[in-house]
Amino acid sequence: MNKTKLIAISGVVMAMYIGIMLATQGFAFGAYQIRIATALYSLSYIFPFLIVPLALANALANFMGPMGIFDFLGGFVIGMMTSGSVYLVRRFDLPALIVIPIIIFLPALIVPIWLSYILNVPYIMLVVSLSIGQITPAIVGYLLIRVLDKPLKRMML
């Protein structure tokens, strides 16, 4: 795949991520942070070149939330970790179903590290609420892999 195509796909995926976050910000930044956009992390299973664009999209989308720079930096780190881990599932030929706990628990265990400090809320309470909020995006992400893996690979050749 040529560089122009990679850049175009990256831009479209970033726009989708930010657009979904804009459309769902009413509950994406709530107590349970149901971030439907994080389902797009699963696309790095199919296209590893999306790891950095997905992390950057998460960072940029986090400017919509109340935490500003903390969520920008943290969002980039957690985006890299989550989408990178999703890719590793494919790389090591593990069952795609493993994507579900990755999308649930990486953000749920790491984001509360800074949120608990900033919000003065116990870490474990945030872990529980973020874990609950990540269930839907994790399942949607897995379904994206199941539905799009073969057709997208064929289309991109």
C-alpha positions as CSV (number, residue, x, y, z in Angstrom):
1,M,0.0,0.0,0.0
2,N,1.5,3.4,-0.9
3,K,2.1,6.2,1.5
4,T,-0.7,8.4,0.1
5,K,-3.2,5.7,0.8
6,L,-1.9,5.2,4.3
7,I,-2.2,8.9,5.1
8,A,-5.7,9.1,3.6
9,I,-6.9,6.1,5.6
10,S,-5.3,7.4,8.7
11,G,-7.0,10.8,8.3
12,V,-10.4,9.2,7.7
13,V,-10.1,7.0,10.8
14,M,-9.0,9.9,12.9
15,A,-11.9,12.0,11.6
16,M,-14.3,9.1,12.4
17,Y,-12.9,8.7,15.9
18,I,-13.2,12.5,16.7
19,G,-16.6,12.6,15.0
20,I,-17.9,9.7,17.1
21,M,-16.6,11.4,20.2
22,L,-18.3,14.6,19.3
23,A,-21.6,12.8,18.6
24,T,-21.4,10.8,21.9
25,Q,-19.8,13.3,24.2
26,G,-22.8,13.4,26.4
27,F,-22.0,10.0,27.8
28,A,-18.4,9.6,26.6
29,F,-17.2,11.8,29.5
30,G,-19.7,10.8,32.1
31,A,-19.4,8.7,35.2
32,Y,-19.2,5.5,33.1
33,Q,-17.4,7.0,30.1
34,I,-19.0,4.9,27.4
35,R,-16.7,5.8,24.6
36,I,-18.0,4.2,21.5
37,A,-15.1,5.6,19.6
38,T,-12.7,3.3,21.4
39,A,-14.2,0.4,19.4
40,L,-12.1,1.8,16.5
41,Y,-8.9,0.7,18.3
42,S,-9.8,-2.7,16.9
43,L,-8.9,-1.4,13.4
44,S,-5.2,-1.7,14.4
45,Y,-5.8,-5.4,14.4
46,I,-6.3,-5.2,10.7
47,F,-4.1,-2.2,9.9
48,P,-1.1,-1.7,12.3
49,F,-0.3,1.6,10.7
50,L,-3.4,3.0,12.5
51,I,-1.8,2.7,16.0
52,V,-0.4,6.2,16.1
53,P,-3.3,7.9,14.3
54,L,-5.8,6.3,16.7
55,A,-3.7,7.4,19.7
56,L,-3.5,10.9,18.3
57,A,-7.3,11.0,17.6
58,N,-7.9,10.0,21.2
59,A,-5.6,12.7,22.4
60,L,-7.3,15.3,20.2
61,A,-10.8,14.2,21.1
62,N,-10.0,14.5,24.8
63,F,-9.8,18.2,24.4
64,M,-13.6,18.1,24.4
65,G,-13.6,16.8,28.0
66,P,-13.0,18.8,31.2
67,M,-9.5,17.6,31.8
68,G,-7.7,19.3,28.9
69,I,-4.0,18.7,28.8
70,F,-4.0,15.8,31.3
71,D,-6.5,13.9,29.1
72,F,-4.6,14.9,25.9
73,L,-1.3,13.4,27.1
74,G,-3.0,10.5,28.9
75,G,-5.2,9.8,25.9
76,F,-2.3,9.6,23.6
77,V,-0.5,7.1,25.9
78,I,-3.5,5.0,26.5
79,G,-4.4,5.1,22.8
80,M,-0.9,3.8,21.9
81,M,-1.0,1.1,24.5
82,T,-4.5,-0.1,23.7
83,S,-4.4,0.0,19.9
84,G,-0.8,-1.4,20.0
85,S,-2.0,-4.3,22.2
86,V,-4.8,-5.0,19.8
87,Y,-2.3,-5.3,17.0
88,L,-0.2,-7.7,19.1
89,V,-3.1,-10.0,19.3
90,R,-3.0,-10.3,15.5
91,R,0.9,-10.4,15.4
92,F,1.1,-13.3,17.8
93,D,-1.8,-15.1,16.2
94,L,-4.0,-15.1,19.3
95,P,-7.8,-15.4,19.2
96,A,-9.4,-12.1,18.2
97,L,-11.7,-12.5,21.2
98,I,-8.8,-11.3,23.4
99,V,-9.3,-7.8,22.0
100,I,-12.4,-7.5,24.3
101,P,-10.5,-7.6,27.6
102,I,-7.8,-5.4,26.1
103,I,-10.2,-2.6,25.2
104,I,-12.0,-2.9,28.5
105,F,-9.1,-3.2,31.0
106,L,-6.2,-1.2,29.6
107,P,-8.1,2.1,29.7
108,A,-10.0,1.1,32.8
109,L,-6.8,0.3,34.8
110,I,-4.6,3.1,33.5
111,V,-6.9,6.2,33.0
112,P,-7.8,6.2,36.7
113,I,-4.2,6.7,37.6
114,W,-4.5,10.4,36.8
115,L,-8.2,10.8,37.0
116,S,-8.3,9.6,40.7
117,Y,-5.7,12.2,41.5
118,I,-7.4,15.0,39.6
119,L,-10.9,14.2,40.7
120,N,-10.0,13.1,44.2
121,V,-12.0,9.9,43.6
122,P,-10.8,6.5,44.8
123,Y,-8.9,4.6,42.1
124,I,-10.9,1.4,42.4
125,M,-14.2,3.3,42.0
126,L,-13.0,4.7,38.7
127,V,-11.7,1.3,37.6
128,V,-15.1,-0.2,38.1
129,S,-17.0,2.6,36.4
130,L,-14.6,2.8,33.4
131,S,-14.6,-1.0,33.1
132,I,-18.4,-1.0,32.8
133,G,-18.3,1.8,30.3
134,Q,-15.8,0.0,28.1
135,I,-17.8,-3.2,27.7
136,T,-19.9,-1.9,24.8
137,P,-17.0,-0.5,22.8
138,A,-15.0,-3.6,23.4
139,I,-17.7,-5.9,22.0
140,V,-18.3,-3.5,19.1
141,G,-14.5,-3.5,18.4
142,Y,-14.5,-7.3,18.3
143,L,-17.4,-7.3,16.0
144,L,-15.7,-4.8,13.7
145,I,-12.7,-7.3,13.4
146,R,-15.0,-10.2,12.6
147,V,-16.9,-8.3,10.0
148,L,-14.2,-6.2,8.4
149,D,-11.0,-8.2,8.5
150,K,-11.2,-10.1,5.3
151,P,-13.1,-7.6,3.2
152,L,-10.8,-4.7,4.1
153,K,-7.7,-6.8,3.6
154,R,-8.9,-7.8,0.1
155,M,-9.9,-4.2,-0.8
156,M,-6.5,-2.8,0.2
157,L,-4.5,-5.2,-1.9
